[in-house]
Amino acid sequence: MFCMGCQKDLSQCTCPDLEERLDNTVLKGSFAYRRCKKCKKHYARCKCKNPEWEIRDQPKDTGN
């Protein structure tokens, strides 16, 4: 995956707002990605020794 901000692969991305931009895309309902529960980063940027993966996708409707 490629960052449109810094023009680098996500594993090399230097943008401080990358996760925020990814989350905004998720909220629009057109994107999902794997991220680490521990560091809250996209899997390509995670440096955790024992990462815990989750799928970051559109929030579930709670009916409220």
C-alpha positions in Angstrom: 0.0 0.0 0.0 1.2 3.5 -0.9 0.9 6.7 1.1 -0.4 9.7 -0.9 1.1 12.1 1.6 4.8 11.2 1.6 4.7 9.1 -1.6 6.2 6.0 0.2 5.1 2.5 0.9 3.2 2.4 4.2 6.1 0.5 5.8 8.3 3.5 5.1 5.7 6.2 5.7 6.8 9.2 7.7 3.4 11.0 8.0 2.3 11.6 11.6 -1.4 11.6 10.6 -1.4 8.3 8.7 -3.6 6.3 11.1 -6.1 9.3 11.3 -6.3 9.3 7.5 -6.8 5.6 7.4 -9.5 5.7 10.0 -11.3 8.5 8.1 -11.4 6.3 5.1 -12.7 3.4 7.1 -15.5 5.6 8.5 -16.6 6.3 4.9 -17.3 2.6 4.6 -15.0 1.9 1.6 -11.9 0.5 3.3 -10.8 -2.0 6.0 -7.3 -2.8 7.1 -5.3 -5.0 9.5 -3.8 -3.1 12.5 -2.1 -3.9 15.7 -4.3 -3.6 18.9 -1.2 -2.7 20.9 0.3 0.2 19.0 -2.8 1.1 16.9 -0.8 1.2 13.7 -1.3 -0.3 10.2 0.3 -3.8 10.1 3.0 -2.5 7.7 4.1 0.1 10.3 3.8 -2.1 13.4 7.1 -2.8 15.2 5.7 -4.7 18.1 7.5 -7.9 19.1 4.2 -9.8 19.6 1.5 -7.9 17.7 -2.2 -8.5 18.3 -4.0 -8.1 15.0 -7.5 -6.9 14.4 -9.4 -5.7 11.4 -10.2 -2.0 11.5 -13.4 -1.6 9.6 -16.6 0.4 9.6 -18.0 0.8 13.2 -20.9 -1.5 14.1 -24.3 0.1 14.3 -25.4 -0.1 18.0 -29.0 0.9 17.3 -28.8 4.1 19.3 
